[in-house]
């Protein structure tokens, strides 16, 4: 894993509390699984059926690995999945990221461990090419994280994979945006 203290924050955001980098790799807020007693306390208010699903959901989200709802229960309808996602947010089991209702742009700023500008010559490159360039820029791939194409031209944010995955959102890769094209 690269040494985050050696990173340069092009936007001038050091995110410091005193002399220390705040909350891990430079994010304003840490994306860490709540402790088990907090989870158990919150889940004591839901049905036994939902409790099992929510435990599995929280585990998958905070694993920061690729996963699918089929890993939890392939028979869950999209409606039930949505209800469980919203319940996890309302209980405080996962961060409540604001997604603009009109544009569907998500505000991940507080959880971005790096926030960098991609050169215009790379705007239409594949994800693999862009991500390699960005990973090289910061000193290597950061396990459990992915690059988010922000809606602002060229702006890329390194986010925890679990957090990025759970929010339906649009960004720079969306139709009509600066990085529209093949992934």
Biotite code that builds the C-alpha atoms (Angstrom):
import biotite.structure as struc

atoms = struc.array([
    struc.Atom([0.000, 0.000, 0.000], chain_id="A", res_id=1, res_name="UNK", atom_name="CA", element="C"),
    struc.Atom([1.379, 3.426, -0.877], chain_id="A", res_id=2, res_name="UNK", atom_name="CA", element="C"),
    struc.Atom([2.441, 5.823, 1.847], chain_id="A", res_id=3, res_name="UNK", atom_name="CA", element="C"),
    struc.Atom([-0.382, 8.410, 1.928], chain_id="A", res_id=4, res_name="UNK", atom_name="CA", element="C"),
    struc.Atom([1.734, 10.958, 3.780], chain_id="A", res_id=5, res_name="UNK", atom_name="CA", element="C"),
    struc.Atom([3.773, 11.308, 0.591], chain_id="A", res_id=6, res_name="UNK", atom_name="CA", element="C"),
    struc.Atom([0.761, 12.159, -1.544], chain_id="A", res_id=7, res_name="UNK", atom_name="CA", element="C"),
    struc.Atom([0.328, 15.594, -3.026], chain_id="A", res_id=8, res_name="UNK", atom_name="CA", element="C"),
    struc.Atom([-3.182, 17.003, -2.857], chain_id="A", res_id=9, res_name="UNK", atom_name="CA", element="C"),
    struc.Atom([-3.490, 19.096, -6.033], chain_id="A", res_id=10, res_name="UNK", atom_name="CA", element="C"),
    struc.Atom([-6.578, 20.889, -4.743], chain_id="A", res_id=11, res_name="UNK", atom_name="CA", element="C"),
    struc.Atom([-4.688, 22.009, -1.653], chain_id="A", res_id=12, res_name="UNK", atom_name="CA", element="C"),
    struc.Atom([-6.774, 19.893, 0.681], chain_id="A", res_id=13, res_name="UNK", atom_name="CA", element="C"),
    struc.Atom([-4.488, 18.436, 3.321], chain_id="A", res_id=14, res_name="UNK", atom_name="CA", element="C"),
    struc.Atom([-7.439, 17.544, 5.569], chain_id="A", res_id=15, res_name="UNK", atom_name="CA", element="C"),
    struc.Atom([-5.371, 17.950, 8.706], chain_id="A", res_id=16, res_name="UNK", atom_name="CA", element="C"),
    struc.Atom([-6.363, 17.853, 12.348], chain_id="A", res_id=17, res_name="UNK", atom_name="CA", element="C"),
    struc.Atom([-3.415, 19.450, 14.047], chain_id="A", res_id=18, res_name="UNK", atom_name="CA", element="C"),
    struc.Atom([-0.361, 17.899, 12.430], chain_id="A", res_id=19, res_name="UNK", atom_name="CA", element="C"),
    struc.Atom([-1.991, 14.556, 11.605], chain_id="A", res_id=20, res_name="UNK", atom_name="CA", element="C"),
    struc.Atom([-3.760, 13.495, 8.434], chain_id="A", res_id=21, res_name="UNK", atom_name="CA", element="C"),
    struc.Atom([-7.407, 13.247, 9.387], chain_id="A", res_id=22, res_name="UNK", atom_name="CA", element="C"),
    struc.Atom([-9.242, 9.993, 9.378], chain_id="A", res_id=23, res_name="UNK", atom_name="CA", element="C"),
    struc.Atom([-6.895, 7.651, 7.546], chain_id="A", res_id=24, res_name="UNK", atom_name="CA", element="C"),
    struc.Atom([-5.630, 8.298, 4.055], chain_id="A", res_id=25, res_name="UNK", atom_name="CA", element="C"),
    struc.Atom([-6.692, 11.911, 3.729], chain_id="A", res_id=26, res_name="UNK", atom_name="CA", element="C"),
    struc.Atom([-10.478, 11.674, 3.807], chain_id="A", res_id=27, res_name="UNK", atom_name="CA", element="C"),
    struc.Atom([-12.406, 14.048, 6.050], chain_id="A", res_id=28, res_name="UNK", atom_name="CA", element="C"),
    struc.Atom([-14.455, 11.116, 7.351], chain_id="A", res_id=29, res_name="UNK", atom_name="CA", element="C"),
    struc.Atom([-13.358, 7.561, 7.944], chain_id="A", res_id=30, res_name="UNK", atom_name="CA", element="C"),
    struc.Atom([-15.246, 4.734, 6.225], chain_id="A", res_id=31, res_name="UNK", atom_name="CA", element="C"),
    struc.Atom([-15.081, 2.136, 8.969], chain_id="A", res_id=32, res_name="UNK", atom_name="CA", element="C"),
    struc.Atom([-17.537, -0.516, 10.035], chain_id="A", res_id=33, res_name="UNK", atom_name="CA", element="C"),
    struc.Atom([-19.445, 0.462, 13.176], chain_id="A", res_id=34, res_name="UNK", atom_name="CA", element="C"),
    struc.Atom([-18.566, -1.655, 16.211], chain_id="A", res_id=35, res_name="UNK", atom_name="CA", element="C"),
    struc.Atom([-20.631, -4.779, 16.768], chain_id="A", res_id=36, res_name="UNK", atom_name="CA", element="C"),
    struc.Atom([-22.437, -3.462, 19.862], chain_id="A", res_id=37, res_name="UNK", atom_name="CA", element="C"),
    struc.Atom([-23.677, -0.429, 17.873], chain_id="A", res_id=38, res_name="UNK", atom_name="CA", element="C"),
    struc.Atom([-24.832, -2.716, 15.047], chain_id="A", res_id=39, res_name="UNK", atom_name="CA", element="C"),
    struc.Atom([-26.568, -5.103, 17.466], chain_id="A", res_id=40, res_name="UNK", atom_name="CA", element="C"),
    struc.Atom([-28.302, -2.210, 19.229], chain_id="A", res_id=41, res_name="UNK", atom_name="CA", element="C"),
    struc.Atom([-29.608, -0.789, 15.941], chain_id="A", res_id=42, res_name="UNK", atom_name="CA", element="C"),
    struc.Atom([-30.668, -4.201, 14.620], chain_id="A", res_id=43, res_name="UNK", atom_name="CA", element="C"),
    struc.Atom([-32.658, -4.932, 17.787], chain_id="A", res_id=44, res_name="UNK", atom_name="CA", element="C"),
    struc.Atom([-35.316, -2.588, 16.357], chain_id="A", res_id=45, res_name="UNK", atom_name="CA", element="C"),
    struc.Atom([-35.919, -4.556, 13.127], chain_id="A", res_id=46, res_name="UNK", atom_name="CA", element="C"),
    struc.Atom([-37.588, -7.862, 12.283], chain_id="A", res_id=47, res_name="UNK", atom_name="CA", element="C"),
    struc.Atom([-35.570, -11.068, 12.596], chain_id="A", res_id=48, res_name="UNK", atom_name="CA", element="C"),
    struc.Atom([-35.717, -11.539, 8.815], chain_id="A", res_id=49, res_name="UNK", atom_name="CA", element="C"),
    struc.Atom([-34.406, -8.035, 8.121], chain_id="A", res_id=50, res_name="UNK", atom_name="CA", element="C"),
    struc.Atom([-31.779, -8.394, 10.846], chain_id="A", res_id=51, res_name="UNK", atom_name="CA", element="C"),
    struc.Atom([-30.056, -11.211, 8.951], chain_id="A", res_id=52, res_name="UNK", atom_name="CA", element="C"),
    struc.Atom([-30.175, -9.347, 5.655], chain_id="A", res_id=53, res_name="UNK", atom_name="CA", element="C"),
    struc.Atom([-28.889, -6.128, 7.202], chain_id="A", res_id=54, res_name="UNK", atom_name="CA", element="C"),
    struc.Atom([-26.008, -7.916, 8.944], chain_id="A", res_id=55, res_name="UNK", atom_name="CA", element="C"),
    struc.Atom([-24.994, -9.462, 5.623], chain_id="A", res_id=56, res_name="UNK", atom_name="CA", element="C"),
    struc.Atom([-25.374, -6.130, 3.829], chain_id="A", res_id=57, res_name="UNK", atom_name="CA", element="C"),
    struc.Atom([-23.177, -4.297, 6.352], chain_id="A", res_id=58, res_name="UNK", atom_name="CA", element="C"),
    struc.Atom([-20.539, -7.035, 6.120], chain_id="A", res_id=59, res_name="UNK", atom_name="CA", element="C"),
    struc.Atom([-20.509, -6.841, 2.304], chain_id="A", res_id=60, res_name="UNK", atom_name="CA", element="C"),
    struc.Atom([-20.380, -3.037, 2.186], chain_id="A", res_id=61, res_name="UNK", atom_name="CA", element="C"),
    struc.Atom([-17.504, -2.711, 4.645], chain_id="A", res_id=62, res_name="UNK", atom_name="CA", element="C"),
    struc.Atom([-15.546, -5.566, 3.053], chain_id="A", res_id=63, res_name="UNK", atom_name="CA", element="C"),
    struc.Atom([-14.621, -3.080, 0.287], chain_id="A", res_id=64, res_name="UNK", atom_name="CA", element="C"),
    struc.Atom([-14.697, -5.965, -2.187], chain_id="A", res_id=65, res_name="UNK", atom_name="CA", element="C"),
    struc.Atom([-16.915, -6.568, -5.194], chain_id="A", res_id=66, res_name="UNK", atom_name="CA", element="C"),
    struc.Atom([-20.171, -8.247, -4.252], chain_id="A", res_id=67, res_name="UNK", atom_name="CA", element="C"),
    struc.Atom([-23.700, -8.773, -5.484], chain_id="A", res_id=68, res_name="UNK", atom_name="CA", element="C"),
    struc.Atom([-27.085, -8.933, -3.799], chain_id="A", res_id=69, res_name="UNK", atom_name="CA", element="C"),
    struc.Atom([-27.162, -12.526, -5.042], chain_id="A", res_id=70, res_name="UNK", atom_name="CA", element="C"),
    struc.Atom([-24.407, -13.192, -2.480], chain_id="A", res_id=71, res_name="UNK", atom_name="CA", element="C"),
    struc.Atom([-26.925, -12.251, 0.228], chain_id="A", res_id=72, res_name="UNK", atom_name="CA", element="C"),
    struc.Atom([-30.113, -13.711, -1.273], chain_id="A", res_id=73, res_name="UNK", atom_name="CA", element="C"),
    struc.Atom([-30.694, -14.155, -5.017], chain_id="A", res_id=74, res_name="UNK", atom_name="CA", element="C"),
    struc.Atom([-34.461, -14.060, -4.447], chain_id="A", res_id=75, res_name="UNK", atom_name="CA", element="C"),
    struc.Atom([-34.605, -10.533, -3.012], chain_id="A", res_id=76, res_name="UNK", atom_name="CA", element="C"),
    struc.Atom([-36.616, -8.220, -5.258], chain_id="A", res_id=77, res_name="UNK", atom_name="CA", element="C"),
    struc.Atom([-35.220, -4.837, -6.233], chain_id="A", res_id=78, res_name="UNK", atom_name="CA", element="C"),
    struc.Atom([-37.922, -3.312, -4.011], chain_id="A", res_id=79, res_name="UNK", atom_name="CA", element="C"),
    struc.Atom([-36.703, -5.294, -0.939], chain_id="A", res_id=80, res_name="UNK", atom_name="CA", element="C"),
    struc.Atom([-33.091, -4.452, -1.760], chain_id="A", res_id=81, res_name="UNK", atom_name="CA", element="C"),
    struc.Atom([-33.973, -0.769, -1.872], chain_id="A", res_id=82, res_name="UNK", atom_name="CA", element="C"),
    struc.Atom([-35.851, -1.015, 1.443], chain_id="A", res_id=83, res_name="UNK", atom_name="CA", element="C"),
    struc.Atom([-32.856, -2.730, 3.084], chain_id="A", res_id=84, res_name="UNK", atom_name="CA", element="C"),
    struc.Atom([-30.404, -0.137, 1.704], chain_id="A", res_id=85, res_name="UNK", atom_name="CA", element="C"),
    struc.Atom([-32.572, 2.681, 3.027], chain_id="A", res_id=86, res_name="UNK", atom_name="CA", element="C"),
    struc.Atom([-33.011, 0.962, 6.406], chain_id="A", res_id=87, res_name="UNK", atom_name="CA", element="C"),
    struc.Atom([-29.216, 0.553, 6.753], chain_id="A", res_id=88, res_name="UNK", atom_name="CA", element="C"),
    struc.Atom([-28.819, 4.292, 6.058], chain_id="A", res_id=89, res_name="UNK", atom_name="CA", element="C"),
    struc.Atom([-31.596, 5.367, 8.430], chain_id="A", res_id=90, res_name="UNK", atom_name="CA", element="C"),
    struc.Atom([-30.137, 3.225, 11.232], chain_id="A", res_id=91, res_name="UNK", atom_name="CA", element="C"),
    struc.Atom([-26.701, 4.758, 10.702], chain_id="A", res_id=92, res_name="UNK", atom_name="CA", element="C"),
    struc.Atom([-25.136, 1.433, 9.716], chain_id="A", res_id=93, res_name="UNK", atom_name="CA", element="C"),
    struc.Atom([-23.714, 2.973, 6.517], chain_id="A", res_id=94, res_name="UNK", atom_name="CA", element="C"),
    struc.Atom([-22.994, 6.621, 5.675], chain_id="A", res_id=95, res_name="UNK", atom_name="CA", element="C"),
    struc.Atom([-25.872, 8.616, 4.221], chain_id="A", res_id=96, res_name="UNK", atom_name="CA", element="C"),
    struc.Atom([-24.372, 10.117, 1.076], chain_id="A", res_id=97, res_name="UNK", atom_name="CA", element="C"),
    struc.Atom([-26.432, 12.892, -0.468], chain_id="A", res_id=98, res_name="UNK", atom_name="CA", element="C"),
    struc.Atom([-27.469, 12.206, -4.065], chain_id="A", res_id=99, res_name="UNK", atom_name="CA", element="C"),
    struc.Atom([-29.053, 15.149, -5.898], chain_id="A", res_id=100, res_name="UNK", atom_name="CA", element="C"),
    struc.Atom([-32.581, 14.117, -6.929], chain_id="A", res_id=101, res_name="UNK", atom_name="CA", element="C"),
    struc.Atom([-32.470, 16.080, -10.189], chain_id="A", res_id=102, res_name="UNK", atom_name="CA", element="C"),
    struc.Atom([-28.971, 15.271, -11.462], chain_id="A", res_id=103, res_name="UNK", atom_name="CA", element="C"),
    struc.Atom([-28.266, 12.019, -9.578], chain_id="A", res_id=104, res_name="UNK", atom_name="CA", element="C"),
    struc.Atom([-24.768, 13.318, -8.727], chain_id="A", res_id=105, res_name="UNK", atom_name="CA", element="C"),
    struc.Atom([-23.499, 11.944, -5.415], chain_id="A", res_id=106, res_name="UNK", atom_name="CA", element="C"),
    struc.Atom([-21.429, 13.997, -2.982], chain_id="A", res_id=107, res_name="UNK", atom_name="CA", element="C"),
    struc.Atom([-18.626, 11.653, -1.884], chain_id="A", res_id=108, res_name="UNK", atom_name="CA", element="C"),
    struc.Atom([-16.268, 14.536, -0.962], chain_id="A", res_id=109, res_name="UNK", atom_name="CA", element="C"),
    struc.Atom([-15.981, 13.682, 2.743], chain_id="A", res_id=110, res_name="UNK", atom_name="CA", element="C"),
    struc.Atom([-14.852, 10.113, 1.995], chain_id="A", res_id=111, res_name="UNK", atom_name="CA", element="C"),
    struc.Atom([-12.432, 10.794, -0.881], chain_id="A", res_id=112, res_name="UNK", atom_name="CA", element="C"),
    struc.Atom([-8.951, 9.667, 0.131], chain_id="A", res_id=113, res_name="UNK", atom_name="CA", element="C"),
    struc.Atom([-7.525, 11.386, -2.947], chain_id="A", res_id=114, res_name="UNK", atom_name="CA", element="C"),
    struc.Atom([-9.056, 14.080, -5.155], chain_id="A", res_id=115, res_name="UNK", atom_name="CA", element="C"),
    struc.Atom([-7.061, 14.687, -8.320], chain_id="A", res_id=116, res_name="UNK", atom_name="CA", element="C"),
    struc.Atom([-7.360, 16.132, -11.817], chain_id="A", res_id=117, res_name="UNK", atom_name="CA", element="C"),
    struc.Atom([-7.045, 13.810, -14.810], chain_id="A", res_id=118, res_name="UNK", atom_name="CA", element="C"),
    struc.Atom([-5.315, 15.367, -17.848], chain_id="A", res_id=119, res_name="UNK", atom_name="CA", element="C"),
    struc.Atom([-7.738, 16.198, -20.666], chain_id="A", res_id=120, res_name="UNK", atom_name="CA", element="C"),
    struc.Atom([-5.844, 13.862, -23.011], chain_id="A", res_id=121, res_name="UNK", atom_name="CA", element="C"),
    struc.Atom([-7.045, 10.972, -20.790], chain_id="A", res_id=122, res_name="UNK", atom_name="CA", element="C"),
    struc.Atom([-10.729, 11.945, -20.580], chain_id="A", res_id=123, res_name="UNK", atom_name="CA", element="C"),
    struc.Atom([-11.872, 9.361, -23.162], chain_id="A", res_id=124, res_name="UNK", atom_name="CA", element="C"),
    struc.Atom([-9.406, 6.620, -22.183], chain_id="A", res_id=125, res_name="UNK", atom_name="CA", element="C"),
    struc.Atom([-10.716, 3.357, -20.744], chain_id="A", res_id=126, res_name="UNK", atom_name="CA", element="C"),
    struc.Atom([-11.164, 2.939, -17.002], chain_id="A", res_id=127, res_name="UNK", atom_name="CA", element="C"),
    struc.Atom([-8.161, 0.595, -16.961], chain_id="A", res_id=128, res_name="UNK", atom_name="CA", element="C"),
    struc.Atom([-5.950, 3.247, -18.585], chain_id="A", res_id=129, res_name="UNK", atom_name="CA", element="C"),
    struc.Atom([-7.266, 6.066, -16.405], chain_id="A", res_id=130, res_name="UNK", atom_name="CA", element="C"),
    struc.Atom([-7.022, 4.063, -13.192], chain_id="A", res_id=131, res_name="UNK", atom_name="CA", element="C"),
    struc.Atom([-3.466, 2.923, -13.958], chain_id="A", res_id=132, res_name="UNK", atom_name="CA", element="C"),
    struc.Atom([-2.445, 6.535, -14.612], chain_id="A", res_id=133, res_name="UNK", atom_name="CA", element="C"),
    struc.Atom([-4.080, 7.699, -11.367], chain_id="A", res_id=134, res_name="UNK", atom_name="CA", element="C"),
    struc.Atom([-2.718, 4.811, -9.300], chain_id="A", res_id=135, res_name="UNK", atom_name="CA", element="C"),
    struc.Atom([0.780, 5.566, -10.605], chain_id="A", res_id=136, res_name="UNK", atom_name="CA", element="C"),
    struc.Atom([0.254, 9.236, -9.709], chain_id="A", res_id=137, res_name="UNK", atom_name="CA", element="C"),
    struc.Atom([-0.446, 8.413, -6.059], chain_id="A", res_id=138, res_name="UNK", atom_name="CA", element="C"),
    struc.Atom([2.208, 5.730, -5.693], chain_id="A", res_id=139, res_name="UNK", atom_name="CA", element="C"),
    struc.Atom([0.238, 2.559, -6.430], chain_id="A", res_id=140, res_name="UNK", atom_name="CA", element="C"),
    struc.Atom([-3.173, 0.932, -6.264], chain_id="A", res_id=141, res_name="UNK", atom_name="CA", element="C"),
    struc.Atom([-4.933, 1.300, -2.917], chain_id="A", res_id=142, res_name="UNK", atom_name="CA", element="C"),
    struc.Atom([-6.634, -1.997, -2.109], chain_id="A", res_id=143, res_name="UNK", atom_name="CA", element="C"),
    struc.Atom([-10.377, -1.800, -1.424], chain_id="A", res_id=144, res_name="UNK", atom_name="CA", element="C"),
    struc.Atom([-10.779, 1.524, -3.249], chain_id="A", res_id=145, res_name="UNK", atom_name="CA", element="C"),
    struc.Atom([-11.993, 2.624, -6.664], chain_id="A", res_id=146, res_name="UNK", atom_name="CA", element="C"),
    struc.Atom([-11.800, 5.794, -8.722], chain_id="A", res_id=147, res_name="UNK", atom_name="CA", element="C"),
    struc.Atom([-15.001, 7.827, -9.037], chain_id="A", res_id=148, res_name="UNK", atom_name="CA", element="C"),
    struc.Atom([-15.492, 10.044, -12.091], chain_id="A", res_id=149, res_name="UNK", atom_name="CA", element="C"),
    struc.Atom([-16.772, 13.246, -10.475], chain_id="A", res_id=150, res_name="UNK", atom_name="CA", element="C"),
    struc.Atom([-19.182, 15.378, -12.508], chain_id="A", res_id=151, res_name="UNK", atom_name="CA", element="C"),
    struc.Atom([-16.625, 18.237, -12.694], chain_id="A", res_id=152, res_name="UNK", atom_name="CA", element="C"),
    struc.Atom([-14.442, 17.848, -15.785], chain_id="A", res_id=153, res_name="UNK", atom_name="CA", element="C"),
    struc.Atom([-11.361, 15.756, -15.095], chain_id="A", res_id=154, res_name="UNK", atom_name="CA", element="C"),
    struc.Atom([-11.968, 15.478, -11.358], chain_id="A", res_id=155, res_name="UNK", atom_name="CA", element="C"),
    struc.Atom([-11.351, 11.991, -9.979], chain_id="A", res_id=156, res_name="UNK", atom_name="CA", element="C"),
    struc.Atom([-11.891, 10.836, -6.412], chain_id="A", res_id=157, res_name="UNK", atom_name="CA", element="C"),
    struc.Atom([-10.435, 7.728, -4.800], chain_id="A", res_id=158, res_name="UNK", atom_name="CA", element="C"),
    struc.Atom([-13.217, 6.194, -2.707], chain_id="A", res_id=159, res_name="UNK", atom_name="CA", element="C"),
    struc.Atom([-13.779, 3.106, -0.593], chain_id="A", res_id=160, res_name="UNK", atom_name="CA", element="C"),
    struc.Atom([-15.226, 0.523, -2.989], chain_id="A", res_id=161, res_name="UNK", atom_name="CA", element="C"),
    struc.Atom([-18.037, -0.456, -0.620], chain_id="A", res_id=162, res_name="UNK", atom_name="CA", element="C"),
    struc.Atom([-19.260, 3.119, -0.291], chain_id="A", res_id=163, res_name="UNK", atom_name="CA", element="C"),
    struc.Atom([-19.100, 3.843, -4.027], chain_id="A", res_id=164, res_name="UNK", atom_name="CA", element="C"),
    struc.Atom([-21.034, 0.672, -4.867], chain_id="A", res_id=165, res_name="UNK", atom_name="CA", element="C"),
    struc.Atom([-24.074, 1.195, -2.660], chain_id="A", res_id=166, res_name="UNK", atom_name="CA", element="C"),
    struc.Atom([-25.249, 4.487, -4.142], chain_id="A", res_id=167, res_name="UNK", atom_name="CA", element="C"),
    struc.Atom([-26.924, 4.663, -7.533], chain_id="A", res_id=168, res_name="UNK", atom_name="CA", element="C"),
    struc.Atom([-25.438, 7.818, -8.982], chain_id="A", res_id=169, res_name="UNK", atom_name="CA", element="C"),
    struc.Atom([-24.253, 9.520, -12.120], chain_id="A", res_id=170, res_name="UNK", atom_name="CA", element="C"),
    struc.Atom([-20.881, 11.116, -12.619], chain_id="A", res_id=171, res_name="UNK", atom_name="CA", element="C"),
    struc.Atom([-18.287, 11.969, -15.227], chain_id="A", res_id=172, res_name="UNK", atom_name="CA", element="C"),
    struc.Atom([-18.747, 8.633, -17.078], chain_id="A", res_id=173, res_name="UNK", atom_name="CA", element="C"),
    struc.Atom([-22.485, 9.226, -17.559], chain_id="A", res_id=174, res_name="UNK", atom_name="CA", element="C"),
    struc.Atom([-24.040, 10.042, -20.923], chain_id="A", res_id=175, res_name="UNK", atom_name="CA", element="C"),
    struc.Atom([-23.226, 13.589, -22.013], chain_id="A", res_id=176, res_name="UNK", atom_name="CA", element="C"),
    struc.Atom([-20.517, 14.066, -19.391], chain_id="A", res_id=177, res_name="UNK", atom_name="CA", element="C"),
    struc.Atom([-16.772, 14.727, -19.760], chain_id="A", res_id=178, res_name="UNK", atom_name="CA", element="C"),
    struc.Atom([-15.650, 11.066, -19.670], chain_id="A", res_id=179, res_name="UNK", atom_name="CA", element="C"),
    struc.Atom([-18.597, 9.485, -21.459], chain_id="A", res_id=180, res_name="UNK", atom_name="CA", element="C"),
    struc.Atom([-17.504, 6.356, -23.226], chain_id="A", res_id=181, res_name="UNK", atom_name="CA", element="C"),
    struc.Atom([-16.438, 2.753, -22.812], chain_id="A", res_id=182, res_name="UNK", atom_name="CA", element="C"),
    struc.Atom([-15.469, 1.653, -19.370], chain_id="A", res_id=183, res_name="UNK", atom_name="CA", element="C"),
])
